[in-house]
Amino acid sequence: MSMARTNIDIDEVACRKVMKRYQLATMKDAVNFALNQLVNEPMTLEEALAMEGTGWDGDLAEMRTVRFPCL
């Protein structure tokens, strides 16, 4: 996991509630936990549809080719 150092202003009360609820020792742990919860949550249909037209660079034909021999 890659980590970056930053300074942020956060809601201390909310952060402490997260720490208590999830038994996290530090505010850093609470922020990382919350970020990972959001990132790993499935995208809603509305969020996915909002991405329409934003562009994509890729080659579907290449992605659809078999990359590994069948075992």
N, C-alpha and C positions, 0 to 999 in steps of 0.2 A: 504494500500500500504506500502510495506517495503522499507525503504530508507537506503542507505549505504553512508558513507562519503569517499571521495577520492579526490586526486589532479590530474588534467589532464592538459596537454598542448593542447590547441585548437586554431583553426584559429579564432582570435578575430573578424576579418572583417566579416567572414561568420556568426559567432555567432550573431553579431550585425544586420546583414541583416535578419536573422531569427527572432530576437527580434522585429525588425521594421515591417516586413511583417505580422507577426502573433500577433502583439501587446502584446508581452511578456515583463514583467517588469525586469526580471533578466536573467543572463546567465544560471543560474541553471534551470530556467523554459525553456529556449531555448534548452538546452541539453536534458532535460527530454522529451520535446515535440518531438524532433528529434528522440530520441530512441524509443519512443512509436509509432511514424509514421512508423519506419522501422519494428518494431516487429509486428505490426498489418497489415502490407502489405502482401497480399497473396504471397506465395512462387511461383516462376516461375517453369515451367516444368523442366528446366535444373537444378535448385536447388534441386527439388524433386528427379530427377534421380540420382544426385550426391550422394544422401544419400543411394542409393542401396548398400546393403552389409555391412552397418555400424552396423548392429545388432539391435535386439529389444527383450526386455524381457516382455513377456505378455502371456496371455492365451485367444486366440480368442474364444474358446468354452465358457469359463466363461463370456466373454464380451457380447456374443450373447444371453445369458440367460435373461429372463425377470426379472428385479429387482423390478419392482413396479407392483402391481396388477392393472388390467384394471379397469377403473372407469365406 
